[in-house]
Amino acid sequence: MIEFADVTFQYPGRGLLFDHFNWQASRGEIWAVLGQSGCGKTSLLYLLAGLMTPQAGEVRVDGQAVTRPRPHTGLVLQDLGLLPWETVAQNAALGQRIRGFYGPDGRHAPAGSVAQADPAAWLERLGLKGLEKAYPQQLSGGQRQRVAIARTLLLQPDTLLMDEPFSALDAATRDDLLALMLELQREQNLTMVVVTHSIEDAIRLGGQVLVMRQPPHREAAVVRYPTPEDAARLRQMLGEGAAG
């Protein structure tokens, strides 16, 4: 379970972003975090990932306070973080190489012996077979996104966090990738939290939606399993001019 328990957070010299904020998500659920630019969506994701810590309250996963990145949380950043000097195969295996450096210490990698996933199998599953020796600049936007996803799934996460994964893709590529992610989520029983500014994407994910207006955020505004008929309601919740 994911839990924000009375979380208060602000950046230095700026107003409160979260003010005693509470929100819960159960294991295996899909959540879209929907809001306009600058409302704090990515900050919520970073707090959940353990890249930032609140000034008060706690962020918890499975009852444990998140004070640093946890080995079982996977994060796909908006800029993807692919290394331009490494090939598709090397980028996909980067997380495994880092874990191998630290060993099973329970902090950087799961404690105990954990069988490593096969990079070649994941690259094939994600439609990247034959591109193993290509470099990121030789790939399309959708292919680069798939490399970043492969790198994350190779670490066998139980929680997958994604920051605007579909925003830079054309409609056909976005539809294909979204369908693939939903298929993988079901197979792996992942708890998936996807940050988006698109009402359409939030609905098509088929899960629950955490609607973020302008800060400070105090109460979680949640729409459970919205349908296309709920688009107008979501726009109203976001305020006039919300992107669809």
Beta strands, then each sheet from edge to edge (+ up, - down):
strand 1: 2-9
strand 2: 18-25
strand 3: 30-35
strand 4: 56-61
strand 5: 64-65
strand 6: 73-76
strand 7: 159-163
strand 8: 191-196
strand 9: 208-212
strand 10: 217-219
strand 11: 221-224
sheet 1: 5+ 4- 1+ 2- 10-
sheet 2: 6+ 7+ 8+ 3+ 9+ 11-
end
